[in-house]
Amino acid sequence: SAPEVWPGGAWPRVAMEASELWVGFVGAGRMAGGLVRGLLQAGKVPASNILASAPSDKNLDAWRELGCRTTHCNLEVVHRSTLVFLATKPHILPGVLEEIRPAVGSHHIVVSLVAGVTIQTLQRLLPPWTKVLRIMPNLPCVVQAGAMVFSRGSNAGDEEAALLKSLLSSCGLCEEVPESYIDIHTGLSGSGVAYVYLFAEALAEGAVKMGMPGALASRIAAQTLLGAAKMLLETGEHPAKLRGDVCTPGGTTIYALHQLEKGALRATVMNAVEAATNRACDMAKD
């Protein structure tokens, strides 16, 4: 028998307006919260159409403050949603999939945010017809400046991919990629924000060493990173070209860059991306 529907009759079709889309989150942690804030701030889905589940009220209070519905029952989320985001911890996911499997219908779109769990695994643990997509966001989704990639399973078509991209573009950059890129994205962007924080901290500490107050140095460092990133995105220029534009012969910048090259900044950062990507691959095999 078909799962219970919202008052008003049949399940909404995928192509329907976002205002008629019922969105569920199984798991209500920080990343899920970041995505939902992006959807709400962009007016993509009304808060009353969103239902989130978690075992305790610890995370759900924040969702209620946003106007979303909440429950402690994962099955209720599936029954009352068309688009279901899975946002649990990786070790909890198999049990959750076993629990919700009987309620998953052909009308559902299931989107996993769970690190290290492949589309193949999701499709094996859900009914064979399930439309599955996998996304990998990063923490700045919380401030609608995320970088996300997603891949689709064998039953998810262009319509589902377009719907997901349309919804998630409110949270930042969103690109469809082959699934093999997801672990690389983790090393580049998921973990990459931490490399940038480390660099920002070092920039500010350099200024503190030279006599600038710490709070001011931190603000200027952050704005420097933001401005540089914005120029990269908006000009489409290669980073080396923009870097060259800043360097005047015999000026301050080339002296500084020489020190960064002596410290092997470039090779060290490449090694960091490689190490995080390899770790993401290893976690997927566990």
C-alpha angles and dihedrals in degrees: 000000000000117000118260113280133214115265108277102062134259129036114274115254118241091246092058122112115281088243087066094046117107110213126195132190120201098199123025106209131133099290094046088048090052092052094047092050089053092051092048097044091050090049089237097137128011114245090237089064093057124088124183131188131201133156094247137024092247094101098020095069090071091051092051089052088057089054096254124139118246138197140170090225119091091193091058089057091054093044092051101040139069096192112046122190115201107211105160129126111277096247092053096049101083091056091047092050091051089051097049098036096093090055098049111107135185089261093062125099110203117200119187123207091175115127119234097012112117128218087243090059092046091050091048093053096044129060112289094248096053117131101227129185128175124211133186113201128177132224099265087070081086088070095035092254098102130139112223135176127190138188130196132228125230095274097046112094137190091282094058092043091050092049092051093046091048092051097043097045084079088067097052138277112359123185133174111230141167109275091246088070093060095082089046089051088053090055094042103039113002092056092019095080087066091055088052092050089052090050091047090051091050092048091052093045090053089056091046089053089055092050109272119131113257099237093051092045091052093051092048092046091052093048090048090056092045093050094046092050092047091053091050092052098041099043096039087214123148110261090239091058093052091044089053090051090060094051117088118187109274091357133135098267098058090051089053094045090052089060092049090051091049088053090051092236093163096050092043093053091047088052090050093054090047093049094049092045092051090049091051089051091050092050090053089056095050 
